[in-house]
Amino acid sequence: MRLSLKLGVLCAAAALLPLFIASLILVLQVSSSARAEALDRLQGNARTAGGFYEKRLVELRAAASQLADTIASRALISDASDKSGGAAALARLQDLLPRAQNDYFLDFVIVTDNQGRVIARHNDRPAPGETLLGAEDKNPLLDKALGSNAPVASCAVERGERYQRLWLDRIAKVKLADGSTVDEALAVEAAAPIISGGRPVGAVLIGQMLNTYWRPRSGASAVQTPLVAEVRQAISRTADEDSGALVSNNIGVIASSIPPAAGNNEPAALGALHDPSRLEETLTDGTRSYVVAWQPLKTLDGISIGSIGFGRPLAELTAAGESVRATMLVIGSIATVLAAAAGFLFGRLLGARLDDLREAASRWTVGELSAPASDNDALSTNGVKGFLKRDEIAVLAGQMEEMRVSFRHAIERIRKR
């Protein structure tokens, strides 16, 4: 193999291998960065969902205060304690609650006296001795509202006897992927004291259940729209986008606004199991998989009893990295080929210059001292010529040329003698 080819191959390999390795590392880093960026956006979506939950708390707290003020202004509880007007006041109070329930899309409305005993609720007359401050079934929001004379709101779980009395057991059940059934209600609740004559005479407790609801109602206000539906409307780019908000009770997904698969009436990922220790996980629904980022839902005491999150298809996050990876692979491949070609040409150039010197030396050995030891480089023009001529090959060519001239002069002197 000619020296020029050897040098061309060696220079090409010297240029190709480092660039190939650097390109491979860069592709992996960039694709990983693209996936991390996609996950950051998903976590931002989850924080947005948490913000809508906080907004819903404010809305329900305001609704509870407004209802408490209405009851106080109409003296419904005061009249109820009056034997002469108690029945009429109770009837008006009982009529008021279903209207309030519809106005705010509530799942329950309860009115108590200042001892927590239930005076009225939206769906039925209270049972004798029914209370929200029982030793074994105390509602922390009502207790806080009566104790501080200020409205409060948070997430809460309704289960047991009150869960059944409020008829939540008819609509709250969710079957999980492991075959078990969620038979309790995770709800956003608010309580407000009823103030009359400067002192609390009772309290209002209202709640919106988070289980199962996911379809928005036409013409509904924000507070009348299921929380997961409101979040999806705000975040999803199009109405048919395969993404949505989810709510979990720390065991499984009890509400989802991800559109259902074809032929299915239930939203995607409903009933999927959830690991509360993870703020990000992949949930599977049939042939579809979703990456979900979560934010905790906490009680007044700061205890996490659920999560709200946002999910996007796993393929969408994978595609983000693959798109960047493909682009970087194309760019890296082109750069690697160009570097290898440039290295090969440069090696051939060096070899060709040495070949010229070798050929001149060969002619000298047979007495052709007329052949100059020139460093002829066809690519050496303008500034490139000066750059290439200042290397060891150019110095060697100059020294060989001086030697050739010296030999010729010596031979001519010998001939003249």
C-alpha positions, 0 to 999 in steps of 0.5 A: 500500500502506498504511503499516501493511502496509509497516511490517508487512512490513518488521518481519517481514522484519527479524525473519525473515532474521536468525533464519533465517540463525542457525537455518540455522547452528545446524542445520549446527553441531548436525548436525555436532556430532551426527555428531562425537559418533557418531564419538567413540563409534565411536572409543571402541568401537575403543579398547575393542577395543584393550583386549580385545586387550591383555587377550588378550595377558595371557591368552596370556602367562599360558597360556604361563607355565602351560604352561612351569611344567607342562613344568618340573614334569614334567621333560619337557625334562630327561628328554628330554636324558637318554638313558635317559628321553628317548623317554618324556619326549618322548612325554609332551611330545608328548601334552601339547601338543594338550591345551594347544592345545585348552584355550586354542584355540591355533593352534600350540604349540611347545617349544624347548630353550634354543638355540631348537631345536624339540623338539616342536610340536602338529601334527607331529614337528619337522624335523631342525635346525628352529629358531625362532632362525634367522638369517633367520627368528628369532622375536622373542618366543622370543628375548626370553623366553630372553634375559630369563627372563620371559614376553612377548606381542605381535602377530606375523606368521607366513609362509614355511616356518614358516607352512607347517610349522604348517599355518597355510596351510590356514586363514589365506588371505583373498581381498581385494577387489582380487583378491589373496590374503593368504597369511600369518598375523597372530597373537597370540603369547606365549613363556615360558621353561622354568626348571629348577634356576634356569636356562632349559632351554627355552621355550614359544611359543604363538599364536592366529591372527587371520585368518578366525576370527569365530564364537564357540563355545558354552560357550567361555571368553574366551580360547577365543573369537575376538578379534573375536567377544569384542569384538562380544559386549561392545560390540554392543547386540543379537545381530543388530546390524549391527556388529562388530570387524575385524582388518586386516594393514595391507593388507586386512581378514582377520577380521570379526565383522560379521554376513554379508548374507542368503545369504552365509556370510562376515562383512561387510567381510572382504577389504575393503582398508584404508589403514593411514595412516587411523584412521577410514575407510569400507569397502564390502561390496556394497550396505552401507557401514561406518564403521570406527575403528582401533587399531594392533597392534604388535610388541615393537619397536613396529612397527605390523603390523596394526589392530583396529577396530570398524565400524558402518553408515554409515547409522547415523552419517548418521542421527544427524546427520539426526535432530538436523537434522530436529528443529532444522529444525522448531524453527527453522521454528516460531521463524522463523514466530513471529518473522515474525508478531510482527514483522508485528503490531508493524509493523502496530501502528506503522502503525495508530498513525500512521494514527490521527494522519493521520486526525485531521490530515485532519479538522482540515483541514476544520475538525473540531477536535473530533477528538482526536489520540489514540494509540489502541492496542488492544493497549496495556494494563497494562504494555504501554501504558506501554511503548508510550506512551513513544515518539516517536509518543506524543510527536507525538500529545501535541503535536498534541493540544496544538495542536488545543486551542490552535486551538480556544481561539483560534477561540473567542476570535476568535468572542467579539470 
